[in-house]
C-alpha cells in the first residue's frame, strides 16, 4: 500500500490474510470504510468476520496485507494508531465484581483521565444511569452490551467497530441498540457493524461487504446489491391454463411456472406490459399482478451458500497521491 493514504478515510485494508497453520481464516480481503458510513460486515459463522475485526483493531497480526485506520498502521504503531477508534469484538469484558461506574473509571484512567468527566453522560446515553452503581456481575447480557457501547464512547471515537452488538438481546433491547447506532451515526461517528441479523443491516447500513470462506464476495452500496435482485412477478388471472399458454408464447417471459394458483415469472417491465396486453386481447382477465423482489436474506444466502459465484468485485478506494 502506498504511503500516501487519505487520512480522512476511517478504514483501508488491502490483501488481508490470516493463516492458522494450514487454515486460511481470511483470504486476501480488501475493505474500505468511508467517513460517515454505517458499514455492514456480513457473513455466516466461521466466514472470517471476527478475525478481520481483530486484525483491524490490532488484537492479532495479519499474516499478510496492510491496514490503515485514518492513515495509521495498527501493526506498526500499536495503540497509537487507535486514536479516534473504539469498539469491541465478541462481546465486551468487564470486572464483574465492580460496578459499571467503577469499570468505566478504570478504563478512563488507563486511557485518558479526562474521560472521567463523560462517564455519567455515557451511562445515561445507554440507559444505565439508574444501575450505574450495581455490580456488573449482576447485569443481563443486554446491559453488558450497552455498557460496552458506553465504554467505547468514552474515547470520543470517530470510528466505532461493533461485533454483533444486538446478539442475545430481547426485541426491546434490539430496538434500543439500533436506535443508539442511528443516533451515533447522525452525530457523525462512522460505524463498522458486524451482524448476522439481515433486517438490522437493511435498517442501519448504507454500505456492506459480504465475506464467504474468508473471501469478500460483494462490497459496495447496499442499494446496489438490492438492485441486483431479479425482477419477479406473480400474476393471478381468470383462466390459468390459457394464461400459462400465452405466457409461454411471449419471448420476454422467463422461468414461467404455476405456483399456488398463480403464474410466477421473471421479466423486464416492458415484457410484463406486453404480456398483459396479450392476455387482454385473449380476454383472459388479470385479477392481480404483484412485483416481487428478492430479500436481502435471499441475496445473502445466494452469495454464501453452495457454489454461488461472486456477485461483484469489492469497491476499492485508491490512495490519493
Phi and psi in degrees as a GROMACS rama.xvg file:
@    title "Ramachandran Plot"
@    xaxis  label "Phi"
@    yaxis  label "Psi"
@TYPE xy
-63.8456  151.268  UNK-2
-71.0209  -18.5845  UNK-3
-85.3149  77.855  UNK-4
-97.0263  131.448  UNK-5
-61  113.187  UNK-6
-66.0397  -21.1854  UNK-7
-81.198  -11.1035  UNK-8
-81.4876  118.659  UNK-9
-61.0128  -43.8999  UNK-10
-138.039  125.416  UNK-11
-132.611  114.131  UNK-12
-121.386  135.702  UNK-13
-132.982  129.435  UNK-14
54.7034  39.7879  UNK-15
-68.7302  128.829  UNK-16
-131.394  136.999  UNK-17
-134.784  119.378  UNK-18
-113.012  141.923  UNK-19
-121.338  94.3158  UNK-20
65.2749  -123.311  UNK-21
-90.4317  -4.11952  UNK-22
-87.2193  126.359  UNK-23
-101.102  102.846  UNK-24
-79.6044  -35.2798  UNK-25
-132.841  128.307  UNK-26
-124.923  90.7204  UNK-27
55.6246  58.0192  UNK-28
-88.2853  133.12  UNK-29
-113.169  131.637  UNK-30
-138.123  139.337  UNK-31
-133.279  121.167  UNK-32
-114.163  118.777  UNK-33
-87.865  156.697  UNK-34
-58.1988  132.468  UNK-35
90.5073  -8.18348  UNK-36
-68.0662  146.875  UNK-37
-109.463  100.825  UNK-38
-102.202  119.547  UNK-39
-91.1781  127.432  UNK-40
-111.166  110.326  UNK-41
-117.902  150.433  UNK-42
170.96  157.039  UNK-43
-68.2029  167.301  UNK-44
-56.0881  135.591  UNK-45
82.3328  6.09072  UNK-46
-78.7418  -19.8022  UNK-47
118.445  6.98698  UNK-48
-62.0666  -54.9519  UNK-49
-64.8984  -38.8663  UNK-50
-61.0292  -41.1561  UNK-51
-60.4433  -46.6075  UNK-52
-63.9512  -38.095  UNK-53
-62.0924  -38.908  UNK-54
-66.8516  -41.3149  UNK-55
-61.2746  -36.377  UNK-56
-87.1869  2.71319  UNK-57
75.2147  14.8285  UNK-58
-76.8372  -29.7813  UNK-59
-135.099  154.959  UNK-60
-92.2321  137.471  UNK-61
-69.5619  147.335  UNK-62
-69.9303  -39.3016  UNK-63
-143.917  164.699  UNK-64
98.8797  -178.902  UNK-65
-139.898  152.578  UNK-66
-135.163  138.897  UNK-67
-133.684  129.026  UNK-68
-113.804  109.576  UNK-69
51.7844  39.2879  UNK-70
85.5784  -2.26719  UNK-71
-107.061  149.552  UNK-72
-100.32  110.911  UNK-73
-67.9507  -22.1582  UNK-74
-72.5746  -46.5439  UNK-75
-80.9168  -36.1266  UNK-76
-101.111  -10.1421  UNK-77
63.3313  -138.879  UNK-78
-61.1085  -27.2693  UNK-79
-61.4554  -27.7987  UNK-80
-75.8002  -11.5105  UNK-81
-95.6828  10.9958  UNK-82
-61.8894  124.585  UNK-83
85.3942  5.76073  UNK-84
-122.49  138.452  UNK-85
-153.46  168.961  UNK-86
149.325  -171.369  UNK-87
-147.707  153.531  UNK-88
-123.044  132.419  UNK-89
57.0404  36.4253  UNK-90
88.9528  140.202  UNK-91
-73.7034  154.661  UNK-92
-123.317  137.666  UNK-93
-139.006  166.151  UNK-94
-75.2252  114.849  UNK-95
-69.3128  -23.922  UNK-96
-87.0432  -1.89323  UNK-97
-105.664  158.148  UNK-98
-74.6865  167.056  UNK-99
-59.5635  -42.7567  UNK-100
-63.0731  -43.588  UNK-101
-65.3823  -38.9983  UNK-102
-60.2313  -44.116  UNK-103
-68.3413  -34.7457  UNK-104
-63.017  -42.7009  UNK-105
-60.6173  -45.0672  UNK-106
-62.5674  -40.8947  UNK-107
-63.4908  -40.1323  UNK-108
-66.3659  -36.2157  UNK-109
-67.982  -33.1254  UNK-110
-106.289  -59.0752  UNK-111
-157.351  105.638  UNK-112
-59.0599  -25.4263  UNK-113
-63.958  -22.1175  UNK-114
-66.8379  -16.3595  UNK-115
-56.2759  -32.2807  UNK-116
-69.286  -14.7835  UNK-117
-100.837  -0.902907  UNK-118
-60.5643  -50.5709  UNK-119
-61.6243  -39.4874  UNK-120
-61.8068  -43.0373  UNK-121
-69.3587  -38.9988  UNK-122
-63.4339  -37.6625  UNK-123
-71.0755  -37.3827  UNK-124
-58.857  -39.4602  UNK-125
-96.6616  12.8858  UNK-126
61.9065  42.835  UNK-127
-118.955  8.96656  UNK-128
-63.4865  -29.4636  UNK-129
-79.8268  -13.584  UNK-130
-117.016  16.6939  UNK-131
-63.3048  -27.3247  UNK-132
-101.837  9.17149  UNK-133
-85.5049  150.139  UNK-134
-65.4737  137.545  UNK-135
-64.781  -25.6945  UNK-136
-60.0129  -21.9783  UNK-137
-95.0112  4.17123  UNK-138
-77.9796  149.963  UNK-139
-74.4355  168.144  UNK-140
-57.7894  -44.1403  UNK-141
-63.3818  -37.4895  UNK-142
-66.1935  -37.9489  UNK-143
-67.1071  -36.4164  UNK-144
-61.7735  -43.4816  UNK-145
-67.1983  -36.3882  UNK-146
-65.609  -34.5352  UNK-147
-61.768  -38.5629  UNK-148
-64.5609  -44.5666  UNK-149
-59.6715  -43.8005  UNK-150
-62.0986  -40.275  UNK-151
-65.3324  -40.4183  UNK-152
-73.4923  -16.893  UNK-153
-56.4005  -28.9595  UNK-154
-81.0132  0.80376  UNK-155
49.641  56.3278  UNK-156
-74.2124  153.536  UNK-157
-96.1604  -19.0287  UNK-158
-130.995  127.285  UNK-159
-120.808  121.531  UNK-160
-105.314  122.19  UNK-161
-125.731  122.614  UNK-162
-101.769  106.589  UNK-163
50.8605  58.6133  UNK-164
-68.1239  -20.0129  UNK-165
-103.796  4.10653  UNK-166
-60.8067  130.66  UNK-167
83.4562  -0.865485  UNK-168
-85.8482  151.25  UNK-169
-77.2396  170.644  UNK-170
-54.5458  -40.203  UNK-171
-66.2471  -39.9573  UNK-172
-65.4783  -38.9451  UNK-173
-63.433  -42.7023  UNK-174
-60.2091  -44.7526  UNK-175
-66.7615  -39.4675  UNK-176
-65.1973  -41.1545  UNK-177
-64.2383  -40.7979  UNK-178
-62.4068  -37.5944  UNK-179
-66.5849  -43.6949  UNK-180
-61.1376  -43.0723  UNK-181
-60.2485  -43.278  UNK-182
-62.5585  -44.1702  UNK-183
-63.2844  -41.1346  UNK-184
-63.631  -39.6209  UNK-185
-66.0934  -23.4589  UNK-186
-87.7897  4.51368  UNK-187
97.4459  6.49289  UNK-188
-83.5863  129.56  UNK-189
-78.896  134.879  UNK-190
-122.577  127.97  UNK-191
-108.156  113.498  UNK-192
-117.769  115.791  UNK-193
-91.2577  128.655  UNK-194
-156.075  150.99  UNK-195
-107.793  1.32022  UNK-196
-92.6797  102.551  UNK-197
-71.2779  -29.725  UNK-198
-63.6103  -35.3992  UNK-199
-64.7708  -43.8324  UNK-200
-63.7932  -44.3105  UNK-201
-60.0164  -36.9781  UNK-202
-75.3466  -34.7283  UNK-203
-104.402  -34.1239  UNK-204
-97.421  145.676  UNK-205
-102.516  -26.3444  UNK-206
-133.772  154.058  UNK-207
-142.361  157.093  UNK-208
-130.912  137.358  UNK-209
-114.89  126.211  UNK-210
-112.015  138.517  UNK-211
-137.02  124.207  UNK-212
49.4709  42.027  UNK-213
85.2091  -4.43286  UNK-214
-116.924  144.684  UNK-215
-76.9232  124.943  UNK-216
-106.632  -12.5834  UNK-217
-157.01  139.689  UNK-218
-148.313  126.684  UNK-219
161.42  -162.27  UNK-220
-66.9831  137.003  UNK-221
-61.2925  -39.0271  UNK-222
-62.3238  -36.6089  UNK-223
-67.7247  -38.5031  UNK-224
-62.9778  -45.4263  UNK-225
-64.0328  -30.4223  UNK-226
-71.5816  -15.0229  UNK-227
-78.0466  -10.177  UNK-228
-62.4891  131.338  UNK-229
-62.5092  134.485  UNK-230
-69.5583  112.911  UNK-231
-111.832  153.24  UNK-232
-137.403  151.397  UNK-233
-127.832  120.981  UNK-234
-122.963  126.707  UNK-235
-106.378  139.023  UNK-236
-144.787  171.915  UNK-237
-78.9115  -17.4057  UNK-238
-140.246  95.4046  UNK-239
-65.1525  -40.4616  UNK-240
-64.4109  -48.1541  UNK-241
-66.2828  -37.5797  UNK-242
-62.0835  -39.8404  UNK-243
-63.7889  -44.2305  UNK-244
-62.3765  -41.7015  UNK-245
-65.8713  -40.5029  UNK-246
-62.424  -39.6229  UNK-247
-62.1836  -28.3543  UNK-248
-82.4789  -9.4015  UNK-249
-91.033  119.781  UNK-250
-64.1326  -26.6039  UNK-251
-90.4608  0.694616  UNK-252
-92.9362  115.678  UNK-253
-113.297  151.832  UNK-254
54.4497  38.9643  UNK-255
-71.2047  133.156  UNK-256
-153.595  159.603  UNK-257
-97.6434  126.663  UNK-258
-143.385  115.403  UNK-259
60.5835  38.2514  UNK-260
77.9715  17.2172  UNK-261
-139.783  161.635  UNK-262
-92.6532  126.951  UNK-263
-115.612  137.339  UNK-264
-163.582  169.385  UNK-265
-119.119  147.709  UNK-266
-171.777  160.724  UNK-267
-77.5898  153.954  UNK-268
-54.1956  -38.0752  UNK-269
-64.8599  -36.5974  UNK-270
-71.8589  -31.6402  UNK-271
-64.4918  -41.1562  UNK-272
-61.5005  -41.4876  UNK-273
-63.4498  -38.0279  UNK-274
-64.9107  -42.5747  UNK-275
-64.4752  -36.3523  UNK-276
-64.8729  -44.0915  UNK-277
-63.2729  -39.8873  UNK-278
-65.5729  -40.5914  UNK-279
-63.9694  -42.4419  UNK-280
-64.3782  -29.9597  UNK-281
-86.9513  4.95507  UNK-282
58.8329  37.2263  UNK-283
-100.498  113.078  UNK-284
-75.2717  138.522  UNK-285
-95.9388  120.201  UNK-286
-98.3067  -20.1261  UNK-287
-162.841  141.973  UNK-288
-142.409  113.008  UNK-289
-121.921  127.092  UNK-290
-81.658  134.102  UNK-291
-123.829  135.131  UNK-292
-114.617  147.081  UNK-293
-64.0738  142.413  UNK-294
-80.0902  165.848  UNK-295
-59.4638  -36.7301  UNK-296
-60.4272  -44.0978  UNK-297
-65.1488  -41.062  UNK-298
-64.5857  -42.8855  UNK-299
-60.7714  -47.4987  UNK-300
-64.6589  -36.8673  UNK-301
-63.5865  -31.1451  UNK-302
-86.6811  -20.9216  UNK-303
-115.406  -2.46446  UNK-304
-119.187  154.615  UNK-305
62.2206  -139.92  UNK-306
-105.432  32.6623  UNK-307
-60.7082  134.878  UNK-308
-77.811  165.578  UNK-309
-67.5594  135.407  UNK-310
-80.4987  -36.3271  UNK-311
-158.664  154.985  UNK-312
-74.1444  150.502  UNK-313
-58.18  144.517  UNK-314
-83.8636  117.186  UNK-315
-103.816  146.718  UNK-316
-113.928  111.534  UNK-317
-74.579  147.262  UNK-318
-65.7323  135.229  UNK-319
-76.6088  147.687  UNK-320
